[in-house]
Amino acid sequence: MSENRNIRQLIFDLGWEIVAFITLICSIIILWLNNLFLLTVVTMQCLTALWFWHERYDLCFFSVTFVFGTLAEITFVSSGIWHYTNPTLYGIPLWFPVAFGTTALITQRLSITLTEIWNTISPPRNQ
């Protein structure tokens, strides 16, 4: 019985992680022309995600992706590989680092939940 409750909780978590991802993506698609407002919206979404997912590895994963993802993006943009149509600072939109870190946090959580679902449905075999 506890296995069924566990799988239900995992599916519930998976649903919320997908909703968080879709909400972030839709916010960017709808609000990308207003960098400051989008920064506010994405920051609120990020803080909400970190409210729920605030283990040490969550904070580390968010922070590392925020910093290194932003540095990589600035490098790519400054070298002419691509460009943004509405840049703010160093060729990238103001909201990009927060959105990139939040996306990484959500996809990390999605990966963990999917792995747990997979292991619950089909436990790893002993070799």
GILIN-V91621 format. One record per backbone hydrogen bond with DSSP energy under -0.5 kcal/mol. CO is the residue of the C=O (numbers start at 0). NH is the residue of the N-H. E is the energy in kcal/mol with one decimal. If there is no record, write none. Layout:
CO;NH;E
CO;NH;E
This chain:
0;4;-1.8
1;5;-2.4
2;6;-2.5
3;7;-2.3
4;8;-2.4
5;9;-2.4
6;10;-2.5
7;11;-2.4
8;12;-2.7
9;13;-2.6
10;14;-2.3
11;15;-2.0
12;16;-2.3
13;17;-2.3
14;18;-2.4
15;19;-2.4
16;20;-2.0
17;21;-2.8
18;22;-2.6
19;23;-2.1
20;24;-2.5
21;25;-2.8
22;26;-2.3
23;27;-1.9
24;28;-2.4
25;29;-2.6
26;30;-2.6
27;31;-1.2
30;33;-2.0
32;34;-0.8
33;37;-2.8
34;38;-2.4
35;39;-1.9
36;40;-2.4
37;41;-3.2
38;42;-2.3
39;43;-2.1
40;44;-2.2
41;45;-2.6
42;46;-2.8
43;47;-2.1
44;48;-2.4
45;49;-2.8
46;50;-1.4
47;51;-1.5
48;52;-3.2
51;53;-0.7
54;58;-2.2
55;59;-2.4
56;60;-2.8
57;61;-2.8
58;62;-2.4
59;63;-2.9
60;64;-2.1
61;65;-2.8
62;66;-2.5
63;67;-2.8
64;68;-2.0
64;69;-0.5
65;69;-1.1
66;70;-2.4
67;71;-2.4
68;72;-2.4
69;73;-2.8
70;74;-2.1
71;75;-2.7
72;76;-2.7
73;77;-2.7
74;78;-1.6
75;80;-2.0
75;81;-0.6
76;79;-1.4
83;86;-0.6
88;91;-1.9
90;83;-0.6
91;87;-2.4
91;88;-2.4
92;95;-1.3
94;98;-2.4
95;99;-3.1
96;100;-2.4
97;101;-2.4
98;102;-2.5
99;103;-2.1
100;104;-2.2
101;105;-2.7
102;106;-2.7
103;107;-2.3
104;108;-2.3
105;109;-2.7
106;110;-2.2
107;111;-2.3
108;112;-2.6
109;113;-2.8
110;114;-2.2
111;115;-2.3
112;116;-2.6
113;117;-2.6
114;118;-2.7
115;119;-2.0
116;120;-2.6
117;121;-2.7
